[in-house]
Amino acid sequence: MVCKYGCLDVFNWSGISFQASFMRNYLNNKGSYQDFVQFTHSKRQTLMKTLGENKKHADAVNNLVTKANARAKHLMSLIAGHETEIQKLQTSLQEENNSLKDLLLKRTNLMETCNENTRKIKQLELQAASFEAYKTLPANM
């Protein structure tokens, strides 16, 4: 990897990334060791600040994800409750539908019975009229 000062070698000593050629080129181009220390310290502070901001953003995103997951679980439980209620309503509706079918069948049967009784009544009325007419005939006929 080549940095803007031409460094190629990266050594890791006691957990600190140290770029030897970067330091050499910085000292050759910019000035004293004290300047280099101050420059690296300011870079470190900037990186730590950015890291802190990134952590805050990550924590905020994690909080949002946690809240979204909790909301999703709540909504899923509501949906499950509504599905149960819908199933109950569908069962009740089916029972009502069956009850209506039974009532319609009974109504049809009653209408047929009424029609049959109406025919019988008319037949009896005709027989009664015939009998009345028979009674009015002269006895010698």
FENPEMO-V728723 format. One record per residue. N is the residue number from 1. RES is the residue in three letters. OMEGA is omega in whole degrees, -180 to 180 (none if undefined). Layout:
N/RES/OMEGA ; N/RES/OMEGA
This chain:
1/MET/-178 ; 2/VAL/177 ; 3/CYS/-176 ; 4/LYS/176 ; 5/TYR/175 ; 6/GLY/-178 ; 7/CYS/180 ; 8/LEU/-172 ; 9/ASP/176 ; 10/VAL/178 ; 11/PHE/176 ; 12/ASN/-178 ; 13/TRP/-180 ; 14/SER/175 ; 15/GLY/-179 ; 16/ILE/176 ; 17/SER/-177 ; 18/PHE/-179 ; 19/GLN/-173 ; 20/ALA/-177 ; 21/SER/176 ; 22/PHE/180 ; 23/MET/-179 ; 24/ARG/-180 ; 25/ASN/178 ; 26/TYR/-179 ; 27/LEU/180 ; 28/ASN/-174 ; 29/ASN/-170 ; 30/LYS/-178 ; 31/GLY/-168 ; 32/SER/176 ; 33/TYR/178 ; 34/GLN/176 ; 35/ASP/179 ; 36/PHE/180 ; 37/VAL/180 ; 38/GLN/178 ; 39/PHE/-179 ; 40/THR/178 ; 41/HIS/179 ; 42/SER/177 ; 43/LYS/180 ; 44/ARG/178 ; 45/GLN/178 ; 46/THR/179 ; 47/LEU/179 ; 48/MET/177 ; 49/LYS/179 ; 50/THR/178 ; 51/LEU/178 ; 52/GLY/178 ; 53/GLU/178 ; 54/ASN/178 ; 55/LYS/178 ; 56/LYS/179 ; 57/HIS/179 ; 58/ALA/178 ; 59/ASP/179 ; 60/ALA/178 ; 61/VAL/178 ; 62/ASN/177 ; 63/ASN/178 ; 64/LEU/179 ; 65/VAL/178 ; 66/THR/179 ; 67/LYS/179 ; 68/ALA/178 ; 69/ASN/179 ; 70/ALA/179 ; 71/ARG/179 ; 72/ALA/178 ; 73/LYS/179 ; 74/HIS/180 ; 75/LEU/178 ; 76/MET/178 ; 77/SER/176 ; 78/LEU/179 ; 79/ILE/179 ; 80/ALA/178 ; 81/GLY/179 ; 82/HIS/178 ; 83/GLU/177 ; 84/THR/179 ; 85/GLU/178 ; 86/ILE/178 ; 87/GLN/178 ; 88/LYS/179 ; 89/LEU/178 ; 90/GLN/178 ; 91/THR/179 ; 92/SER/179 ; 93/LEU/178 ; 94/GLN/178 ; 95/GLU/178 ; 96/GLU/178 ; 97/ASN/178 ; 98/ASN/178 ; 99/SER/178 ; 100/LEU/177 ; 101/LYS/178 ; 102/ASP/180 ; 103/LEU/178 ; 104/LEU/177 ; 105/LEU/178 ; 106/LYS/178 ; 107/ARG/178 ; 108/THR/178 ; 109/ASN/178 ; 110/LEU/178 ; 111/MET/177 ; 112/GLU/178 ; 113/THR/178 ; 114/CYS/179 ; 115/ASN/179 ; 116/GLU/178 ; 117/ASN/177 ; 118/THR/177 ; 119/ARG/180 ; 120/LYS/179 ; 121/ILE/179 ; 122/LYS/179 ; 123/GLN/178 ; 124/LEU/178 ; 125/GLU/177 ; 126/LEU/179 ; 127/GLN/179 ; 128/ALA/179 ; 129/ALA/178 ; 130/SER/-180 ; 131/PHE/178 ; 132/GLU/178 ; 133/ALA/179 ; 134/TYR/-179 ; 135/LYS/-178 ; 136/THR/179 ; 137/LEU/176 ; 138/PRO/-175 ; 139/ALA/-178 ; 140/ASN/-178 ; 141/MET/none
